[in-house]
Amino acid sequence: MQPLTLVVLGPDPDRAAGAAAMAAAAAALGAETTIYLHEGAVPLATGTLFADAQALGARVILCQTGLAAAALDLSDLDPRLDSGGLVGLFAGLGNGRLVVV
């Protein structure tokens, strides 16, 4: 299965929950799966919304700008979370699928 990257653009918890469900399903099928929380979506990572997807192997990346805007320090969050930017995300896409929610 092709890798799947889901980009959550904003703070809507319903959209983020949908992204988490899609990521969990793809990861359960063996796809390399990434969820990228862009700017205003970053605070959604402070809860357990993405725990199931992470347990199945999905990677969650938090936008560096969003971390700064929310005054969050990555070291204070779940250690499975990563930080990064769009350039790095796009550089790593290869032939993977990109879904924006």
N, C-alpha and C positions, 0 to 999 in steps of 0.2 A: 504494500500500500504506500502511496506517495506521502511524504511528510505533509503535515497540516499546520498552518500558522493562523491563529485567530487574533485579530486586533480589536480590542474593546476601546472605542473612542471616547466614551463619556461615562459619567457616574451612575447611569441607569442600572439599578441592581437586577432588573428583569433581563436586560440584554446580557449582562455579565453572567447571570445564571444560565442563560441559553448557551453562551460561549463555553462555560464550564461543563455543561452537559455534552455538548458536541465534542469537546476535547476529551472528556472521559470515554465517550463511545469510540472515538478514533484510537485513543491509546489502548483501550481494551482489545481492539482489533490488531494491535501491533504497530500502528503508525507512530512515527516520531512526531510528537505533538508539542506545540508551543502556544502559550497564551501571552500576548503582549498587552499590558495595560497602559494606554496612552494618557498622558497628562492628567485630566480630571478623573480618570478611572482608577488612578493609583490608590486612593484611600480604600477602595473596595478590597484590597489585599490585606487589610488589617484584621479581617474576620476569617471565617472558615469556608467561605464560598467556593474556593478552588481546591479544598482538601481532597475530595474524591478523585479529581483529575490528577492531582499530584501523586496520590497513592498509586495510581495506575501508570505513572511514569511521565505525565505531562510536565513540561517546564513552564514556569511562570516568570516573565520578565517585566520589571517595572520601569517605566520611562524615567530617566534621570531628571529631566525637567519637572516632571510631575512629583517626584520625590521631594525636590527642593521646594516646589510651590506648596506642597502639603506639610512642609516642615517635618518630614519623616526621615528617619535614619535607617537605612537598610539593615544595619547591625542590630536594631531593636525589633526587627520583624522575624517571621518564620525563616529559619536558616536555609530552607529550600528555595527561597526567592532569589532571583538575580536582578541586576539592573543593567540597563543598556539604552541604546537609542535606535531611532529608525534606520539610520545608515547601516549600522551593524546588523539589524534585523533583516533588512533587504539584501545585504551582501550575503547572508547565509541562507537565503531562500532556495537557491538552486532551482530545481524543477518542482519544488513543493507547491502546494496549493495555499492561497491566501484568501481568508474570509474576513471581511470587516463587519463588525456588529456594533 
